Amino acid sequence: MDRSSHIRPRRIASFVAVAAAAALTLAGCSSGSGGKKSEEGGADASAGKASTPRMKVALVTHQAPGDTFWDIVRKGAEAAAAKDNVDLVYSADPNAGSQATLVQNAIDQKVDGIAVTLAKPDALKAVIAKANAAGIPVVGLNSGLTDWKELDLLEFFGQDESVAGEAFGKKLNEVGASNAVCVIHEQGNVGLTQRCDGVKKTFEGKTQILNVNGTDMPSVKSTITAKLKQDSAIDYVVTLGAPFAPTA
Protein backbone atom coordinates (compact mmCIF):
# COMPACT_ATOMS: atom_id res chain seq x y z
CA MET A 1 0.00 0.00 0.00
CA ASP A 2 1.27 3.48 -0.87
CA ARG A 3 2.28 5.07 2.42
CA SER A 4 2.03 8.54 0.87
CA SER A 5 -1.73 8.06 0.44
CA HIS A 6 -2.03 8.11 4.24
CA ILE A 7 0.51 10.86 4.84
CA ARG A 8 -0.99 13.37 2.40
CA PRO A 9 -4.40 13.80 4.10
CA ARG A 10 -2.67 14.27 7.46
CA ARG A 11 -0.41 16.94 5.98
CA ILE A 12 -3.39 18.71 4.43
CA ALA A 13 -5.26 18.82 7.75
CA SER A 14 -2.12 19.86 9.61
CA PHE A 15 -1.44 22.66 7.13
CA VAL A 16 -4.96 24.09 7.43
CA ALA A 17 -4.73 24.01 11.24
CA VAL A 18 -1.43 25.91 11.16
CA ALA A 19 -2.80 28.32 8.55
CA ALA A 20 -5.84 29.07 10.72
CA ALA A 21 -3.63 29.66 13.77
CA ALA A 22 -1.36 31.96 11.76
CA ALA A 23 -4.38 33.89 10.51
CA LEU A 24 -5.65 34.40 14.07
CA THR A 25 -2.19 35.57 15.15
CA LEU A 26 -2.05 38.10 12.34
CA ALA A 27 -5.58 39.26 13.11
CA GLY A 28 -4.56 39.91 16.71
CA CYS A 29 -1.46 41.83 15.63
CA SER A 30 -3.44 43.89 13.15
CA SER A 31 -6.01 44.96 15.72
CA GLY A 32 -3.48 45.78 18.43
CA SER A 33 -0.24 47.02 16.90
CA GLY A 34 -0.76 48.25 13.36
CA GLY A 35 0.39 47.08 9.96
CA LYS A 36 4.12 46.91 10.67
CA LYS A 37 3.68 44.43 13.51
CA SER A 38 1.44 42.29 11.28
CA GLU A 39 4.18 42.05 8.67
CA GLU A 40 6.69 41.02 11.31
CA GLY A 41 4.28 38.33 12.52
CA GLY A 42 3.98 36.99 8.98
CA ALA A 43 7.76 36.84 8.61
CA ASP A 44 8.16 35.00 11.89
CA ALA A 45 5.49 32.47 10.92
CA SER A 46 7.36 31.57 7.74
CA ALA A 47 10.72 31.02 9.45
CA GLY A 48 12.21 27.52 9.49
CA LYS A 49 10.90 26.08 6.24
CA ALA A 50 9.95 22.38 6.33
CA SER A 51 11.98 19.79 4.40
CA THR A 52 8.93 17.69 3.46
CA PRO A 53 8.09 17.13 -0.22
CA ARG A 54 6.48 20.08 -2.02
CA MET A 55 2.67 19.99 -1.93
CA LYS A 56 0.07 22.08 -3.80
CA VAL A 57 -3.05 23.11 -1.88
CA ALA A 58 -6.00 25.19 -3.08
CA LEU A 59 -7.71 27.51 -0.61
CA VAL A 60 -11.14 28.48 -1.94
CA THR A 61 -13.20 30.96 0.09
CA HIS A 62 -16.37 33.00 -0.28
CA GLN A 63 -14.50 36.29 0.20
CA ALA A 64 -16.22 39.33 -1.26
CA PRO A 65 -14.18 42.23 -2.66
CA GLY A 66 -13.09 44.54 0.15
CA ASP A 67 -13.61 42.05 2.98
CA THR A 68 -10.42 42.63 4.97
CA PHE A 69 -11.03 39.64 7.26
CA TRP A 70 -10.20 37.31 4.40
CA ASP A 71 -7.11 39.33 3.51
CA ILE A 72 -5.82 38.47 6.98
CA VAL A 73 -6.77 34.81 6.61
CA ARG A 74 -5.00 34.67 3.25
CA LYS A 75 -1.87 36.26 4.71
CA GLY A 76 -1.83 33.74 7.54
CA ALA A 77 -2.31 30.86 5.12
CA GLU A 78 0.53 32.14 2.93
CA ALA A 79 2.84 32.37 5.94
CA ALA A 80 1.96 28.81 6.94
CA ALA A 81 2.42 27.63 3.36
CA ALA A 82 5.90 29.11 3.19
CA LYS A 83 6.82 27.36 6.43
CA ASP A 84 5.38 23.97 5.44
CA ASN A 85 6.75 23.90 1.88
CA VAL A 86 3.26 24.24 0.40
CA ASP A 87 2.40 25.86 -2.92
CA LEU A 88 -0.79 27.72 -1.95
CA VAL A 89 -3.29 28.63 -4.65
CA TYR A 90 -5.84 31.11 -3.30
CA SER A 91 -9.11 31.93 -5.04
CA ALA A 92 -12.42 33.39 -3.88
CA ASP A 93 -15.90 34.32 -5.01
CA PRO A 94 -18.92 35.29 -2.89
CA ASN A 95 -21.24 33.67 -5.44
CA ALA A 96 -21.79 30.04 -4.42
CA GLY A 97 -21.95 28.74 -7.98
CA SER A 98 -18.74 30.53 -8.89
CA GLN A 99 -17.06 29.20 -5.76
CA ALA A 100 -18.01 25.68 -6.84
CA THR A 101 -16.39 26.40 -10.22
CA LEU A 102 -13.20 27.44 -8.43
CA VAL A 103 -13.18 24.13 -6.56
CA GLN A 104 -13.62 22.33 -9.87
CA ASN A 105 -10.68 24.29 -11.27
CA ALA A 106 -8.57 23.05 -8.36
CA ILE A 107 -9.61 19.47 -9.12
CA ASP A 108 -8.67 19.96 -12.78
CA GLN A 109 -5.26 21.26 -11.68
CA LYS A 110 -4.78 18.01 -9.74
CA VAL A 111 -3.88 19.76 -6.50
CA ASP A 112 -2.83 17.66 -3.52
CA GLY A 113 -5.57 19.03 -1.28
CA ILE A 114 -8.38 21.57 -1.08
CA ALA A 115 -9.44 23.80 1.81
CA VAL A 116 -12.86 25.37 1.34
CA THR A 117 -15.36 27.51 3.22
CA LEU A 118 -18.93 26.25 3.39
CA ALA A 119 -20.97 29.44 3.59
CA LYS A 120 -23.52 27.84 1.24
CA PRO A 121 -22.84 24.11 1.59
CA ASP A 122 -25.59 22.84 -0.70
CA ALA A 123 -23.98 24.56 -3.68
CA LEU A 124 -20.66 22.83 -3.01
CA LYS A 125 -21.91 19.33 -2.26
CA ALA A 126 -21.55 17.94 -5.79
CA VAL A 127 -18.10 19.38 -6.49
CA ILE A 128 -16.76 18.21 -3.12
CA ALA A 129 -17.97 14.72 -4.00
CA LYS A 130 -15.99 15.02 -7.26
CA ALA A 131 -12.86 15.98 -5.32
CA ASN A 132 -13.28 12.99 -3.02
CA ALA A 133 -13.81 10.72 -6.04
CA ALA A 134 -10.57 12.06 -7.51
CA GLY A 135 -8.72 11.15 -4.32
CA ILE A 136 -8.15 14.77 -3.31
CA PRO A 137 -8.61 15.32 0.45
CA VAL A 138 -10.89 18.25 1.29
CA VAL A 139 -11.05 20.15 4.57
CA GLY A 140 -13.37 22.95 5.65
CA LEU A 141 -12.77 26.17 7.53
CA ASN A 142 -14.68 29.15 8.91
CA SER A 143 -18.22 28.26 7.76
CA GLY A 144 -19.78 24.80 7.80
CA LEU A 145 -19.58 23.44 11.34
CA THR A 146 -22.97 21.73 11.01
CA ASP A 147 -22.44 20.51 7.44
CA TRP A 148 -18.87 19.29 6.95
CA LYS A 149 -19.44 15.72 8.08
CA GLU A 150 -22.44 15.28 5.79
CA LEU A 151 -20.31 16.52 2.88
CA ASP A 152 -17.63 13.95 3.80
CA LEU A 153 -14.83 16.41 4.50
CA LEU A 154 -11.65 15.21 6.18
CA GLU A 155 -11.61 17.87 8.92
CA PHE A 156 -13.15 21.21 9.84
CA PHE A 157 -11.56 24.24 11.51
CA GLY A 158 -13.85 26.98 12.79
CA GLN A 159 -16.07 28.18 15.60
CA ASP A 160 -19.69 27.61 16.47
CA GLU A 161 -21.34 30.72 15.06
CA SER A 162 -24.47 30.19 17.17
CA VAL A 163 -22.41 30.36 20.37
CA ALA A 164 -20.71 33.55 19.18
CA GLY A 165 -24.11 35.09 18.50
CA GLU A 166 -25.46 34.01 21.87
CA ALA A 167 -22.51 35.68 23.59
CA PHE A 168 -23.22 38.94 21.80
CA GLY A 169 -26.91 38.70 22.67
CA LYS A 170 -25.94 38.52 26.34
CA LYS A 171 -23.68 41.54 25.86
CA LEU A 172 -26.61 43.50 24.46
CA ASN A 173 -28.55 42.65 27.62
CA GLU A 174 -25.67 43.92 29.76
CA VAL A 175 -25.56 47.31 28.02
CA GLY A 176 -29.33 47.73 28.27
CA ALA A 177 -30.23 47.44 24.60
CA SER A 178 -33.90 47.00 23.75
CA ASN A 179 -34.14 46.83 19.95
CA ALA A 180 -31.31 45.48 17.82
CA VAL A 181 -30.98 44.86 14.10
CA CYS A 182 -28.58 42.10 13.00
CA VAL A 183 -27.13 42.82 9.56
CA ILE A 184 -26.42 39.85 7.28
CA HIS A 185 -24.08 41.01 4.54
CA GLU A 186 -24.35 37.81 2.48
CA GLN A 187 -27.85 36.39 2.21
CA GLY A 188 -27.91 32.60 2.44
CA ASN A 189 -24.59 32.35 4.31
CA VAL A 190 -25.31 29.70 6.95
CA GLY A 191 -22.67 31.01 9.35
CA LEU A 192 -24.05 34.56 9.36
CA THR A 193 -27.60 33.29 9.75
CA GLN A 194 -26.55 31.11 12.69
CA ARG A 195 -24.83 34.05 14.36
CA CYS A 196 -27.93 36.26 14.11
CA ASP A 197 -30.06 33.36 15.35
CA GLY A 198 -27.72 33.13 18.34
CA VAL A 199 -28.18 36.82 19.09
CA LYS A 200 -31.95 36.39 18.93
CA LYS A 201 -31.82 33.38 21.26
CA THR A 202 -30.22 35.18 24.20
CA PHE A 203 -31.09 38.84 23.64
CA GLU A 204 -34.06 39.78 25.81
CA GLY A 205 -35.08 42.68 23.58
CA LYS A 206 -36.35 42.74 20.01
CA THR A 207 -34.08 41.31 17.30
CA GLN A 208 -34.61 42.20 13.66
CA ILE A 209 -32.75 40.72 10.69
CA LEU A 210 -31.62 42.93 7.83
CA ASN A 211 -30.10 41.50 4.64
CA VAL A 212 -27.77 43.76 2.66
CA ASN A 213 -25.55 43.37 -0.38
CA GLY A 214 -22.11 43.20 1.20
CA THR A 215 -20.33 43.67 -2.13
CA ASP A 216 -21.85 47.14 -2.56
CA MET A 217 -20.89 49.39 0.36
CA PRO A 218 -22.97 52.43 -0.74
CA SER A 219 -25.97 50.10 -0.91
CA VAL A 220 -25.15 48.71 2.55
CA LYS A 221 -25.06 52.22 3.99
CA SER A 222 -28.31 53.31 2.34
CA THR A 223 -30.14 50.12 3.36
CA ILE A 224 -29.08 50.44 7.01
CA THR A 225 -29.90 54.16 7.01
CA ALA A 226 -33.35 53.47 5.60
CA LYS A 227 -33.97 50.82 8.27
CA LEU A 228 -32.98 53.18 11.07
CA LYS A 229 -35.27 55.88 9.70
CA GLN A 230 -38.10 53.36 9.38
CA ASP A 231 -37.74 52.22 13.01
CA SER A 232 -36.44 54.93 15.31
CA ALA A 233 -36.65 52.54 18.29
CA ILE A 234 -33.58 50.60 17.09
CA ASP A 235 -30.78 51.33 19.53
CA TYR A 236 -28.11 48.83 18.41
CA VAL A 237 -26.87 47.66 15.01
CA VAL A 238 -25.07 44.30 15.00
CA THR A 239 -22.72 43.82 12.04
CA LEU A 240 -20.90 40.57 11.30
CA GLY A 241 -17.85 41.80 9.39
CA ALA A 242 -15.19 44.44 10.03
CA PRO A 243 -15.87 46.52 6.87
CA PHE A 244 -19.52 46.98 7.81
CA ALA A 245 -19.20 48.37 11.34
CA PRO A 246 -18.05 51.88 10.25
CA THR A 247 -20.84 51.95 7.67
CA ALA A 248 -23.44 51.26 10.34
C-alpha positions in Angstrom: 0.0 0.0 0.0 1.3 3.5 -0.9 2.3 5.1 2.4 2.0 8.5 0.9 -1.7 8.1 0.4 -2.0 8.1 4.2 0.5 10.9 4.8 -1.0 13.4 2.4 -4.4 13.8 4.1 -2.7 14.3 7.5 -0.4 16.9 6.0 -3.4 18.7 4.4 -5.3 18.8 7.7 -2.1 19.9 9.6 -1.4 22.7 7.1 -5.0 24.1 7.4 -4.7 24.0 11.2 -1.4 25.9 11.2 -2.8 28.3 8.6 -5.8 29.1 10.7 -3.6 29.7 13.8 -1.4 32.0 11.8 -4.4 33.9 10.5 -5.6 34.4 14.1 -2.2 35.6 15.2 -2.0 38.1 12.3 -5.6 39.3 13.1 -4.6 39.9 16.7 -1.5 41.8 15.6 -3.4 43.9 13.1 -6.0 45.0 15.7 -3.5 45.8 18.4 -0.2 47.0 16.9 -0.8 48.3 13.4 0.4 47.1 10.0 4.1 46.9 10.7 3.7 44.4 13.5 1.4 42.3 11.3 4.2 42.1 8.7 6.7 41.0 11.3 4.3 38.3 12.5 4.0 37.0 9.0 7.8 36.8 8.6 8.2 35.0 11.9 5.5 32.5 10.9 7.4 31.6 7.7 10.7 31.0 9.4 12.2 27.5 9.5 10.9 26.1 6.2 10.0 22.4 6.3 12.0 19.8 4.4 8.9 17.7 3.5 8.1 17.1 -0.2 6.5 20.1 -2.0 2.7 20.0 -1.9 0.1 22.1 -3.8 -3.0 23.1 -1.9 -6.0 25.2 -3.1 -7.7 27.5 -0.6 -11.1 28.5 -1.9 -13.2 31.0 0.1 -16.4 33.0 -0.3 -14.5 36.3 0.2 -16.2 39.3 -1.3 -14.2 42.2 -2.7 -13.1 44.5 0.1 -13.6 42.0 3.0 -10.4 42.6 5.0 -11.0 39.6 7.3 -10.2 37.3 4.4 -7.1 39.3 3.5 -5.8 38.5 7.0 -6.8 34.8 6.6 -5.0 34.7 3.3 -1.9 36.3 4.7 -1.8 33.7 7.5 -2.3 30.9 5.1 0.5 32.1 2.9 2.8 32.4 5.9 2.0 28.8 6.9 2.4 27.6 3.4 5.9 29.1 3.2 6.8 27.4 6.4 5.4 24.0 5.4 6.7 23.9 1.9 3.3 24.2 0.4 2.4 25.9 -2.9 -0.8 27.7 -1.9 -3.3 28.6 -4.7 -5.8 31.1 -3.3 -9.1 31.9 -5.0 -12.4 33.4 -3.9 -15.9 34.3 -5.0 -18.9 35.3 -2.9 -21.2 33.7 -5.4 -21.8 30.0 -4.4 -22.0 28.7 -8.0 -18.7 30.5 -8.9 -17.1 29.2 -5.8 -18.0 25.7 -6.8 -16.4 26.4 -10.2 -13.2 27.4 -8.4 -13.2 24.1 -6.6 -13.6 22.3 -9.9 -10.7 24.3 -11.3 -8.6 23.1 -8.4 -9.6 19.5 -9.1 -8.7 20.0 -12.8 -5.3 21.3 -11.7 -4.8 18.0 -9.7 -3.9 19.8 -6.5 -2.8 17.7 -3.5 -5.6 19.0 -1.3 -8.4 21.6 -1.1 -9.4 23.8 1.8 -12.9 25.4 1.3 -15.4 27.5 3.2 -18.9 26.2 3.4 -21.0 29.4 3.6 -23.5 27.8 1.2 -22.8 24.1 1.6 -25.6 22.8 -0.7 -24.0 24.6 -3.7 -20.7 22.8 -3.0 -21.9 19.3 -2.3 -21.5 17.9 -5.8 -18.1 19.4 -6.5 -16.8 18.2 -3.1 -18.0 14.7 -4.0 -16.0 15.0 -7.3 -12.9 16.0 -5.3 -13.3 13.0 -3.0 -13.8 10.7 -6.0 -10.6 12.1 -7.5 -8.7 11.2 -4.3 -8.2 14.8 -3.3 -8.6 15.3 0.4 -10.9 18.3 1.3 -11.1 20.1 4.6 -13.4 23.0 5.6 -12.8 26.2 7.5 -14.7 29.1 8.9 -18.2 28.3 7.8 -19.8 24.8 7.8 -19.6 23.4 11.3 -23.0 21.7 11.0 -22.4 20.5 7.4 -18.9 19.3 7.0 -19.4 15.7 8.1 -22.4 15.3 5.8 -20.3 16.5 2.9 -17.6 14.0 3.8 -14.8 16.4 4.5 -11.7 15.2 6.2 -11.6 17.9 8.9 -13.2 21.2 9.8 -11.6 24.2 11.5 -13.9 27.0 12.8 -16.1 28.2 15.6 -19.7 27.6 16.5 -21.3 30.7 15.1 -24.5 30.2 17.2 -22.4 30.4 20.4 -20.7 33.6 19.2 -24.1 35.1 18.5 -25.5 34.0 21.9 -22.5 35.7 23.6 -23.2 38.9 21.8 -26.9 38.7 22.7 -25.9 38.5 26.3 -23.7 41.5 25.9 -26.6 43.5 24.5 -28.6 42.7 27.6 -25.7 43.9 29.8 -25.6 47.3 28.0 -29.3 47.7 28.3 -30.2 47.4 24.6 -33.9 47.0 23.7 -34.1 46.8 20.0 -31.3 45.5 17.8 -31.0 44.9 14.1 -28.6 42.1 13.0 -27.1 42.8 9.6 -26.4 39.9 7.3 -24.1 41.0 4.5 -24.3 37.8 2.5 -27.9 36.4 2.2 -27.9 32.6 2.4 -24.6 32.4 4.3 -25.3 29.7 6.9 -22.7 31.0 9.3 -24.0 34.6 9.4 -27.6 33.3 9.7 -26.6 31.1 12.7 -24.8 34.1 14.4 -27.9 36.3 14.1 -30.1 33.4 15.4 -27.7 33.1 18.3 -28.2 36.8 19.1 -32.0 36.4 18.9 -31.8 33.4 21.3 -30.2 35.2 24.2 -31.1 38.8 23.6 -34.1 39.8 25.8 -35.1 42.7 23.6 -36.4 42.7 20.0 -34.1 41.3 17.3 -34.6 42.2 13.7 -32.8 40.7 10.7 -31.6 42.9 7.8 -30.1 41.5 4.6 -27.8 43.8 2.7 -25.5 43.4 -0.4 -22.1 43.2 1.2 -20.3 43.7 -2.1 -21.9 47.1 -2.6 -20.9 49.4 0.4 -23.0 52.4 -0.7 -26.0 50.1 -0.9 -25.1 48.7 2.6 -25.1 52.2 4.0 -28.3 53.3 2.3 -30.1 50.1 3.4 -29.1 50.4 7.0 -29.9 54.2 7.0 -33.4 53.5 5.6 -34.0 50.8 8.3 -33.0 53.2 11.1 -35.3 55.9 9.7 -38.1 53.4 9.4 -37.7 52.2 13.0 -36.4 54.9 15.3 -36.6 52.5 18.3 -33.6 50.6 17.1 -30.8 51.3 19.5 -28.1 48.8 18.4 -26.9 47.7 15.0 -25.1 44.3 15.0 -22.7 43.8 12.0 -20.9 40.6 11.3 -17.9 41.8 9.4 -15.2 44.4 10.0 -15.9 46.5 6.9 -19.5 47.0 7.8 -19.2 48.4 11.3 -18.0 51.9 10.2 -20.8 52.0 7.7 -23.4 51.3 10.3 
